[in-house]
Amino acid sequence: MSDTSAPPSPPRRPPEQRNGCVTALMIVAGVILLLPGLCALIFVFAGVAKTASDDLQFVAACLLVACFGVAVIWWAIRRPGS
């Protein structure tokens, strides 16, 4: 026979709603973080950073910041909610 004495499952909470202002600020911050990477690419293609290790380390650091900017934009768009 079926057991009817099982407690009912707890009610589910509604999903949290995203704040549009926070999402917009995160996207703007991500775009700002993309700018050093853009400058680094311009320096590399212009030939300013040829072989000096200091220049290449600076370019690598700028590209790393740009990757962080891409991650912030991706997280702002893909985070759960709404």
C-alpha positions in Angstrom: 0.0 0.0 0.0 1.1 3.6 -0.4 2.4 5.5 2.5 0.4 8.7 2.9 2.1 9.8 6.1 5.2 11.3 4.3 5.6 15.0 5.0 5.0 17.2 2.1 8.0 18.6 0.3 9.0 22.2 1.4 7.8 24.9 -1.0 10.4 26.1 -3.5 11.7 29.7 -3.2 11.2 31.8 -6.3 14.4 32.4 -8.2 16.3 35.4 -7.3 15.8 38.3 -9.6 18.9 40.0 -11.1 19.4 43.6 -10.6 19.8 45.2 -14.0 21.9 48.1 -12.7 24.5 45.7 -11.3 24.6 43.8 -14.6 25.1 47.0 -16.5 27.9 48.1 -14.1 29.6 44.8 -14.5 29.5 45.0 -18.3 30.9 48.5 -18.2 33.7 47.4 -15.8 34.4 44.5 -18.1 34.7 46.8 -21.2 37.0 49.1 -19.2 39.2 46.1 -18.4 39.3 45.2 -22.1 41.0 48.5 -22.9 44.5 47.6 -21.6 44.4 44.4 -23.8 43.5 46.5 -26.8 46.4 48.8 -26.2 48.7 45.8 -25.7 47.6 44.4 -29.1 48.2 47.8 -30.7 51.7 47.9 -29.2 52.5 44.4 -30.4 51.2 44.9 -34.0 52.9 48.4 -34.2 56.2 46.7 -33.3 56.8 48.8 -30.2 57.3 45.7 -28.0 59.8 43.8 -30.1 62.1 41.7 -27.9 62.6 43.6 -24.7 61.4 41.3 -21.9 60.1 44.2 -19.9 57.8 45.2 -22.7 56.7 41.7 -23.3 55.9 41.2 -19.6 53.9 44.5 -19.7 52.0 43.3 -22.7 51.3 39.9 -21.1 50.0 41.7 -18.0 47.7 43.9 -20.1 46.4 40.8 -21.9 45.8 39.1 -18.6 43.7 42.1 -17.4 41.8 42.0 -20.6 41.0 38.3 -20.0 39.7 39.2 -16.6 37.5 41.8 -18.3 36.1 39.1 -20.7 35.4 36.9 -17.6 33.5 39.7 -15.9 31.4 40.4 -18.9 30.7 36.7 -19.4 29.7 36.3 -15.7 27.5 39.4 -15.8 25.6 38.0 -18.8 25.5 34.3 -17.7 24.9 34.4 -14.0 21.6 32.8 -12.8 18.6 34.8 -12.2 15.8 36.7 -13.9 
